[in-house]
Each structure stands twice: as structure tokens, then as C-alpha cells.
């Protein structure tokens, strides 16, 4: 049986879900947060050590300004309201990506959350925020060059945003698209990929358990016969 250390999610379909309900894209994002909360609670119960959510990509800045502002207000209000629950559940919050371009209030809340949860160990949640994998890899090689270090697989790994974390065992993408969308291109080299037609607000615990059950039973060869 395969051990499960890390599950990553591309949460695609919030806007489409909201439009299908004739309530707009922002309503879909609001419901998407509720799905995230359900997945976090399920991960705690199932004792999954690490989960990663692709929250906002470097390409998402091309979206309408009103939608971007709404997304950031959701992030800020969530951690302002839920920090006590996060601490009680011993959840550690990491950010993958560069915080500097984010609105000041969002940065302040996120930095405070990172500081408060730093020592928590029950569940690590990585939020890929203002994240792009090509940007991450470029940043990694610049760091290696600054250190005058050799270009080795290990030196690349320890300079990624995910340094000190295991690569995802599973990637789950909702929304019907079968692509990685510039997400964790290095880290997903040997991950099991699951693409669902469901939009993110419709993704549920039953779906997660079905995928994990499949994963635990498959044979992972890593290039071996």
C-alpha cells in the first residue's frame, strides 16, 4: 500500500460554477472556499500530512480587477476569521509564491498567519499564491548562481519554494481540463494525476476518498519495470 504524504489541488471551475447558477463568478469563488474548508477537515481526519492548493497564479493577474479584488478579500477575511480554528487544529500555513505584489492588508494578514502557525505540525497547508512554476524555477536557478553552487538535482530541490517538503504523491485537478497550468512542474514529475470533470465547488469528500483509495492500490514504478 502506497503511503500518502502530500496531495495537491488545482481548484478549477469556481467562476464557471457561479455562472451556471446565474449568480456570477464571485459567488463561485465564495462556494469554492467552502469546498476548501471541507477538504481541510477531511485531511485532518484522514491524517494527510500536507496539502497544497493552487489559489492564484501569476497569470491570474490578467483577470478583471473586480474579480481579483474579491479573491484577495476572501483570502484576507478567511484568515482574519479562522485563525483561531487554524491554531486549534495545529495547522501550519505556508505560502508558495511572492507576496510582494499583493495588497498591503492581504500581505499583513498572511505574514501574521505564517508567523503564528510556524510551529504547528498536525497539517501543513501550502497556498500557491501569486505562483507560477516557471517563475519558481527561474528564481531557483538565480539563487543557485548567487551561491556559486553546482547545478545538481538536489541543489535545485532545496532552492524551490517547496524546499524541505516531499513532492506531491497526488495531483487532483477539477474543472474538466487536463493540463498543469504552470503548477509545480518540477515537483509533479512522478505524481499520480487525477483530472475530474466536476467543477471545484462540486468536489466532495467522497471524490477525495475514491482517489486516495485508488492511489493506495496502484503500483508506482518510478521508471523501473
NUZA-506768 format. One line per 4 residues: number of its first residue (from 1); their letters; for each residue y, z, x negated of C-alpha. Coordinates in Angstrom, 1 decimal. Each point is the difference from the previous one (the first is absolute). Last residue first. Example, Ala and Ser with C-alpha at 12.3 -4.5 7.8 and 13.67 -1.06 7.14 Angstrom:
BEGIN
2 = sa = -1.1/7.1/-13.7; -3.4/0.7/1.4
END
This chain:
BEGIN
225 = xxxx = -2.3/-14.6/-9.9; 3.0/1.6/-1.7; 3.6/-1.2/0.8; 1.1/3.3/1.4
221 = xxxx = -3.3/0.2/1.9; 0.9/2.1/3.1; -2.9/0.2/2.4; 1.1/0.7/3.6
217 = xxxx = -0.9/3.2/1.9; 3.0/2.2/-0.5; 2.4/-2.9/0.7; -1.5/-0.8/3.5
213 = xxxx = 0.4/3.7/1.0; 3.5/-0.1/-1.3; 0.8/-3.1/2.1; -1.5/1.4/3.2
209 = xxxx = 1.8/3.4/-0.6; 3.4/-1.7/-0.3; -0.5/-2.1/3.1; -1.0/3.1/2.0
205 = xxxx = 3.0/1.8/-1.3; 2.3/-2.7/1.5; 1.9/-3.2/-0.7; 2.0/-1.0/3.1
201 = xxxx = 3.4/0.8/-1.5; -1.0/-2.1/-3.1; -0.8/-3.2/1.8; -3.7/-0.8/0.4
197 = xxxx = -1.3/-3.1/-1.7; -1.5/2.0/-2.8; -0.4/-0.8/-3.6; -2.2/2.2/-2.2
193 = xxxx = 0.1/-0.3/-3.8; -2.4/1.9/-2.3; 1.8/0.8/-3.2; -0.9/-1.5/-3.3
189 = xxxx = 3.3/-1.6/-1.1; 2.0/2.1/2.5; 1.9/1.9/-2.7; 1.5/-3.0/-1.7
185 = xxxx = 1.3/-1.7/3.1; 1.2/3.2/1.6; 1.9/-1.8/2.8; 1.7/-3.3/-0.4
181 = xxxx = -0.9/-1.2/3.5; -3.8/0.7/-0.4; -1.2/-2.8/2.3; -2.2/-0.4/3.0
177 = xxxx = 2.4/0.3/3.0; -1.3/1.3/3.3; 2.4/2.9/0.5; -1.9/2.8/-1.8
173 = xxxx = -0.7/0.3/-3.7; -2.5/2.6/-1.3; -0.5/0.2/-3.8; -3.0/2.1/-1.1
169 = xxxx = -1.0/1.6/-3.3; 3.6/0.3/-1.0; 0.6/0.4/-3.8; -0.2/3.6/-1.3
165 = xxxx = 3.3/1.8/-0.6; 1.4/1.2/-3.4; 2.4/-2.9/-0.1; 0.6/-1.6/3.4
161 = xxxx = 3.6/-1.2/-0.8; -1.7/-1.9/-2.9; 0.5/1.1/-3.6; -3.3/1.7/-0.3
157 = xxxx = -1.9/-3.1/1.2; 1.8/-2.4/-2.3; -0.8/2.2/-3.0; -3.6/0.2/1.0
153 = xxxx = -0.4/-3.8/0.4; 1.6/-0.5/-3.4; 3.3/-1.5/-1.1; 0.7/2.0/-3.2
149 = xxxx = 2.9/2.5/0.0; 3.5/-0.6/-1.4; 1.0/2.7/2.5; 2.8/-2.2/1.5
145 = xxxx = -2.5/-2.8/0.2; -2.4/2.1/2.0; 2.8/1.0/2.4; 1.0/-3.7/0.4
141 = xxxx = -3.7/-0.9/0.7; -0.1/2.6/2.8; 3.3/-1.0/1.6; -1.4/-3.6/0.2
137 = xxxx = -3.2/1.3/1.6; 1.9/2.1/2.5; 2.3/-2.9/0.9; -3.0/-2.2/0.5
133 = xxxx = -1.5/2.7/2.2; 3.0/0.3/2.2; 1.2/3.4/1.4; 3.2/1.0/1.7
129 = xxxx = -2.2/2.8/1.3; -3.7/0.2/-0.7; -0.6/3.4/1.5; -2.8/1.8/-1.8
125 = xxxx = -1.6/2.9/1.9; -2.0/2.5/-2.1; -2.2/2.4/2.1; -1.1/3.5/-0.7
121 = xxxx = 1.8/0.3/-3.3; 3.5/1.3/0.5; 1.9/0.8/-3.2; 2.7/-2.7/0.4
117 = xxxx = 0.6/0.5/3.7; 3.4/1.6/-0.2; 1.3/-2.3/-2.7; -1.3/-3.2/1.6
113 = xxxx = 1.5/1.1/3.3; 3.4/0.7/-1.5; 0.0/-3.4/-1.7; -0.9/-1.6/3.3
109 = xxxx = 2.7/1.8/1.9; 2.7/-0.8/-2.6; -1.1/-3.6/-0.3; 0.2/-0.5/3.7
105 = xxxx = 3.4/1.6/0.2; 1.3/-2.3/-2.8; -1.2/-3.3/1.5; -2.7/-1.6/-2.2
101 = xxxx = 0.7/-2.2/-3.0; -0.8/2.7/-2.5; -3.4/1.0/1.4; -2.1/-2.4/-2.1
97 = xxxx = -3.6/-0.4/1.0; -3.1/2.1/0.6; 1.1/3.3/1.5; -2.3/3.1/-0.1
93 = xxxx = -0.4/2.6/2.7; -2.4/2.9/-0.4; -1.6/1.5/3.1; -0.9/3.7/0.1
89 = xxxx = -0.5/-0.1/3.8; 2.6/2.8/0.4; 2.4/-1.9/-2.3; -0.2/-3.2/1.9
85 = xxxx = 0.3/1.9/3.3; 3.2/1.7/-1.3; 1.3/-3.3/-1.3; -0.4/-1.6/3.5
81 = xxxx = 3.4/-0.1/1.5; 2.1/-1.0/-3.1; -2.9/-2.1/-1.2; -0.2/-2.1/3.2
77 = xxxx = 3.8/-0.2/0.4; 0.5/-1.6/-3.4; -2.9/-2.5/0.4; 1.1/-1.0/3.5
73 = xxxx = 3.6/-0.4/-1.1; -1.2/-2.3/-2.7; -1.9/-2.2/2.4; 3.0/-0.1/2.4
69 = xxxx = 2.3/-1.0/-2.8; -2.3/-2.8/-1.0; -0.3/-1.2/3.6; 3.8/0.0/0.5
65 = xxxx = 0.4/-1.9/-3.4; -2.2/-2.9/1.2; -3.0/-0.5/-2.5; 0.5/-1.5/-3.4
61 = xxxx = -0.1/3.5/-1.6; -3.7/-0.1/1.0; -0.8/-2.0/-3.1; 0.1/3.0/-2.3
57 = xxxx = -2.5/1.5/2.4; 0.3/2.9/2.4; -2.7/2.3/1.2; -3.3/-1.1/-1.7
53 = xxxx = -1.9/3.2/0.7; -2.2/1.7/-2.6; -2.7/2.6/0.6; -1.6/2.4/-2.5
49 = xxxx = -2.6/2.8/0.2; -1.8/-1.0/3.2; -1.3/3.3/1.3; -1.1/-1.4/3.4
45 = xxxx = 2.1/2.6/1.8; 3.0/-0.6/-2.2; -0.4/-3.7/0.2; -0.2/0.2/3.8
41 = xxxx = 3.3/1.9/0.1; 1.6/-2.6/-2.3; -1.4/-2.9/2.1; 1.4/1.5/3.2
37 = xxxx = 3.4/0.6/-1.5; 0.1/-3.6/-1.3; -0.9/-1.2/3.5; 3.0/2.0/1.4
33 = xxxx = 2.2/-1.7/-2.6; -1.1/-3.4/1.3; 1.2/1.0/3.4; 3.5/0.2/-1.3
29 = xxxx = -0.3/-3.2/-1.9; -1.1/-1.7/3.2; 3.0/1.4/1.8; 2.1/-1.5/-2.7
25 = xxxx = -1.5/-3.4/0.5; 1.1/-0.3/3.7; -1.1/1.5/3.2; -1.6/-3.0/1.7
21 = xxxx = -3.5/1.5/-0.7; -0.9/-3.1/-2.0; 3.3/0.4/-1.8; -0.9/3.5/-1.1
17 = xxxx = -3.5/-1.1/-1.2; 1.6/-2.9/-1.9; 2.3/2.4/-1.8; -2.7/2.5/-0.9
13 = xxxx = -2.5/-2.7/-1.1; -0.9/0.7/-3.6; -0.7/3.5/-1.4; -1.5/-1.0/-3.4
9 = xxxx = -2.1/3.1/-0.6; -1.6/1.4/-3.2; -3.0/2.4/-0.1; -0.9/2.1/-3.1
5 = xxxx = -2.8/2.2/-1.1; -3.1/-1.0/2.0; -3.3/0.5/-1.6; -2.5/-2.8/0.5
1 = x = -3.4/1.0/1.4
END
